Amino acid sequence: MADTTTPTEEELAAAGVRLDIAGAVATVSLARPERRNAMTGRTWTALAHVGQSLPESVRIVVVKGDGPSFSAGIDLAMFTPEGVEGERSLMRDLRDGAPDHAALADTIAGYQAGFLWLRRPGIVSIAAVQGHAIGAGFQLALSCDMRILADDARLCMKEPALGLVPDLTGTKPLVEIVGASRAMELCLTAREVSAEEARDLRLAEAVVEGTALDETVDDLVAGLLDTPAEAAAATKKLLRQAPDNTLEEQAKAEREAQVERLAALARNERD
């Protein structure tokens, strides 16, 4: 059973995460600026815990990073025998004997849970990206419904250059946004994408001066909150399933969703 208790500030701080909730808006900050917000297994576990415990009243989630970078990606100390202080070293376990593939897959699934909840229909997630969003940082931004970039943002899918694959749920949204061929080029060259190119590739909803990033995100949040919560959730669900549906399937989904909305409005009028 998922742990729905809200993580304490101390637990989150140990994982390099900070959570601030103001009414219907939750702000999740990566808070290791001294490491350019590099992430570890504990970071991803903490993000999953945030998603599991988020109050139902929250409608908008803003993901951002402290300091000049959104996130430099995975903390490379995870690949050393010593590992990250306070965390079990996966590489040491692998080097000590035959790898347990099932257990390793379960560990990665736990990490992915820190990214998957950002797609839930009941919330709209926004990545506010400044500076570098590398590897896992890029995938975290891709997990959000929308991305607002400062003009100094640099995106990079670094994992293949490290001998790995992107495994934090970033490949599907990347292909959906830019297409398989461009996604392959970006991943296999591991080159940096500027904010301007990201906008051209539709990886960003907007690119603004760094000093305007917070204000732009605040304006977007205000506009999103103007839409009734139930209609927003139903519409997001429709839009998320549209790429995998045929036209007939999507038309049916629209009908069913609209019937539910009309019935709910009628109930509200009666009450």
C-alpha positions in Angstrom: 0.0 0.0 0.0 1.3 3.5 -0.9 2.4 5.7 2.0 0.1 8.7 1.9 1.6 10.5 4.9 3.2 13.8 4.0 7.0 13.6 4.1 8.6 15.8 6.7 10.8 18.8 5.7 13.8 16.9 7.2 13.1 13.8 5.1 12.8 15.8 1.9 15.9 18.0 2.7 18.0 14.8 3.1 16.9 13.8 -0.4 17.5 17.3 -1.9 13.8 18.2 -2.3 11.6 20.9 -0.9 7.8 21.0 -1.0 5.7 24.1 -0.5 1.9 24.0 -0.7 -0.2 27.2 -1.0 -3.8 26.5 -1.5 -4.3 24.6 -4.8 -0.6 25.0 -5.9 2.3 22.8 -4.9 5.9 23.8 -5.7 8.4 21.0 -5.7 12.0 22.3 -5.7 15.2 20.4 -6.3 17.3 21.8 -3.5 20.9 20.8 -3.9 22.2 23.9 -5.7 25.8 23.1 -4.5 25.6 20.0 -6.7 23.6 21.7 -9.5 20.6 19.8 -8.2 22.1 16.5 -9.2 19.6 13.7 -8.3 20.1 10.3 -6.5 17.9 7.4 -5.8 16.7 9.0 -2.6 15.7 12.1 -4.6 13.4 10.0 -6.9 12.0 8.1 -3.9 11.2 11.4 -2.2 9.5 12.7 -5.4 7.4 9.5 -5.5 6.5 10.0 -1.8 5.4 13.6 -2.6 3.2 12.4 -5.4 1.6 9.7 -3.2 0.9 12.1 -0.3 -0.2 15.2 -2.3 -3.5 16.6 -0.9 -6.5 16.3 -3.2 -6.9 20.1 -3.0 -3.7 20.5 -5.1 -4.5 21.2 -8.7 -1.2 22.7 -10.0 2.3 21.4 -9.4 5.3 23.5 -10.3 8.7 21.8 -10.5 11.8 24.0 -10.3 15.4 23.9 -9.2 17.3 26.1 -6.7 20.2 28.1 -8.0 21.3 28.6 -11.6 20.5 25.0 -12.8 17.3 23.0 -13.0 19.2 19.8 -12.6 22.5 18.4 -13.7 20.9 15.0 -13.8 22.0 11.9 -12.0 24.6 12.3 -9.3 27.6 10.4 -10.8 28.6 9.3 -7.3 25.9 6.7 -7.8 28.2 4.9 -10.2 31.1 4.6 -7.8 31.7 1.7 -5.4 31.3 4.2 -2.5 28.0 5.4 -3.8 26.2 8.4 -2.4 26.4 9.1 1.3 23.5 7.5 3.2 22.4 5.4 0.2 23.1 1.9 -0.9 25.5 1.6 -3.8 23.9 -0.2 -6.8 27.2 -0.5 -8.5 28.8 -2.1 -5.5 26.0 -4.6 -5.3 26.4 -5.4 -9.0 30.1 -5.8 -8.7 29.8 -8.1 -5.7 28.1 -10.9 -7.6 25.7 -11.9 -10.3 23.1 -9.1 -10.7 19.6 -9.8 -9.6 17.8 -8.5 -12.7 14.3 -8.6 -11.2 15.4 -6.8 -8.0 17.2 -4.1 -10.1 14.1 -3.7 -12.3 12.0 -3.2 -9.2 14.4 -0.6 -7.9 14.2 1.3 -11.2 10.4 1.0 -11.1 10.4 2.7 -7.7 12.5 5.5 -9.2 10.1 5.9 -12.1 7.3 6.4 -9.7 8.8 9.7 -8.8 8.2 10.9 -12.4 4.9 9.1 -13.4 2.6 10.9 -11.0 3.2 14.2 -12.7 0.9 13.0 -15.5 -2.1 12.4 -13.3 -5.4 13.8 -14.7 -6.2 15.6 -11.4 -3.2 17.9 -11.6 -1.4 20.1 -14.2 2.3 20.0 -13.8 4.7 22.7 -15.0 8.5 22.6 -15.2 10.1 26.0 -14.7 13.6 25.3 -16.2 16.6 27.6 -15.9 20.2 26.6 -16.8 21.0 23.0 -17.4 18.4 20.2 -17.5 20.6 17.2 -18.1 19.7 13.5 -18.3 17.4 12.8 -15.4 16.7 16.6 -15.2 15.6 16.6 -18.8 13.4 13.6 -18.1 11.9 15.3 -15.1 11.0 18.3 -17.2 9.5 16.0 -19.9 7.4 14.3 -17.2 5.5 17.6 -16.7 2.6 18.6 -18.8 4.2 22.0 -19.7 7.6 23.4 -19.8 8.5 27.1 -19.4 12.2 27.8 -20.1 14.5 30.6 -19.2 16.5 31.8 -22.2 19.7 30.3 -20.6 18.1 26.8 -20.5 20.1 23.9 -22.0 18.5 20.4 -22.4 20.4 17.2 -22.9 19.6 13.5 -22.8 23.0 12.4 -21.5 22.4 8.8 -20.5 23.6 7.1 -23.8 26.9 9.0 -23.6 27.4 7.3 -20.2 26.7 3.9 -21.6 23.1 3.9 -20.2 19.6 4.4 -21.6 17.1 7.0 -20.5 15.0 5.0 -18.0 13.0 7.6 -16.0 10.0 7.7 -18.3 11.4 10.4 -20.7 11.5 8.5 -24.0 7.8 8.4 -24.6 7.1 12.1 -24.2 10.3 13.0 -26.2 9.2 10.9 -29.1 5.6 12.2 -28.9 6.8 15.8 -29.0 9.7 15.7 -31.5 9.2 12.4 -33.4 11.3 9.2 -33.3 14.0 10.4 -35.7 14.7 13.7 -33.9 14.5 11.9 -30.5 17.1 9.4 -31.8 19.4 12.2 -32.9 19.1 14.1 -29.6 19.7 10.9 -27.5 22.5 9.3 -29.5 24.5 12.4 -29.9 23.7 13.6 -26.3 24.1 17.2 -27.6 22.7 20.2 -25.7 19.6 21.9 -27.0 19.3 25.6 -26.5 16.1 27.2 -25.2 15.4 28.6 -28.7 15.8 25.3 -30.4 13.7 23.7 -27.6 10.9 26.1 -28.5 11.2 25.3 -32.2 11.0 21.6 -31.4 7.9 22.3 -29.2 9.7 21.1 -26.1 8.9 24.4 -24.5 5.5 26.2 -24.3 7.4 29.5 -23.8 11.0 30.9 -23.5 11.4 34.0 -21.4 14.2 36.0 -19.9 15.5 34.4 -16.7 14.3 37.3 -14.6 10.7 36.8 -15.9 10.6 33.0 -15.4 8.8 33.1 -12.0 6.3 35.7 -13.2 5.5 33.8 -16.4 4.9 30.6 -14.5 2.7 32.5 -11.9 0.6 33.9 -14.8 0.2 30.5 -16.3 -0.9 29.0 -13.0 -3.4 31.8 -12.5 -4.9 31.1 -15.9 -5.1 27.3 -15.3 -6.8 27.9 -11.9 -9.6 29.9 -13.7 -10.8 26.6 -15.3 -13.1 24.5 -13.1 -11.1 21.6 -11.6 -13.4 18.8 -12.7 -13.5 20.1 -16.3 -9.7 20.5 -16.3 -9.1 17.0 -15.1 -11.5 15.5 -17.6 -10.0 17.4 -20.5 -6.4 16.5 -19.5 -7.4 12.8 -19.4 -8.9 13.1 -22.9 -5.8 14.9 -24.3 -3.4 12.4 -22.7 -5.2 9.4 -24.2 -5.8 11.0 -27.7 -2.4 9.9 -29.3 -3.1 6.2 -28.6 -6.8 6.3 -29.7 -8.3 6.0 -33.1 -10.6 8.8 -34.1 -13.6 6.6 -33.3 -12.2 5.7 -29.9 -11.4 9.3 -29.1 -14.9 10.5 -30.2 -16.4 7.8 -27.9 -14.2 9.0 -25.1 -15.3 12.6 -25.6 -19.0 11.6 -25.6 -18.6 9.6 -22.4 -16.7 12.4 -20.7 -19.2 15.0 -21.8 -22.1 13.0 -20.5 -20.4 12.8 -17.1 -19.8 16.5 -17.1 -23.4 17.4 -18.1 -24.7 15.0 -15.4 -22.5 16.6 -12.8 -23.6 20.2 -13.8 -27.2 19.1 -13.6 -26.6 17.6 -10.1 -25.0 20.8 -9.0 -28.0 22.9 -10.2 -30.4 20.6 -8.3 -28.4 20.9 -5.2 
